[in-house]
């Protein structure tokens, strides 16, 4: 069941979002929902450039592998 959320926006932000939603011929609420989902999904994963930087850092890769092995052995301290 859909949930209702109250959102307070500055006038200029509201106008900007409204302009974009009208350009896409979508209701403002749908535009904000899709924009928020896209942002959240983008934050969950690294992009190709970030992955290349991670993989090119041999010390970091070594530490990640060690941490993964320790986690499999249930060794160490897990932080939430």
N, C-alpha and C positions, 0 to 999 in steps of 0.2 A: 504494500500500500504506500503510495507516495506520501512524503512528509513535507510539511510547510516550514520554511526557514525564513526568518526575518533578517534582512540585510540592510545595514545603513551605509549609504554611499554619499560621497561628496557630490555636489551638483555636476561638476565637470566630469567626474568618473561616470556618473549615471548617463550623462549626455553622450559620452564617448561610446559606452557599451550599447546604448540605445541605437546610436548611429550604425554601429557594426551589425547589430541584430537585424535592423531594418534592411541593410544592404544584403544580408543573407536570407531575407524574407522569413525570419524565424522570430517567435516570441522572445522577449528579453529573458524570461526565466529559463527557456531552453538554451539560449545562447550562453548565459552564465553557467548553467549546469555543464554544458559541453566543454566550455573553456576551463572550468575547474577540473573536470575529469582529465582533459588533455594535459594540463599542468601536472596533476598528481601522477599520471602515468609516466610522464617525461622525467619526473624526479626519482622514480623507482629504479630506472635503468641507466647505465652509462652509455653515452653515445660512442661512435667508432673512434673519435679522436681521444676521448678519455680512456677507452680500453687500450688503445695503442700506447698511451703514456703509462698505464699500469703495467702492461706486459713488457715494456722496454726497461722497466725498473727491476733489475734482477734481484736486488735486496728485498724489495717489496714482495715479489713473486715467491721468493724463498720463505719469507715470513708467513705469507698466506698459506703455502703448502704445509709448513710446520703447524700452523694453527689448525688447519683442517685435519691433519693427522691426530693432533691432540684432542680435537673435538670428537673424532671417531672413537678414541680410546676413553672418552668421557673424562679427560684430564683437564685440569685448569679450572678457572672460575668464569662462569657465564654472567654477563651483565645485561640487564634489561634496559 
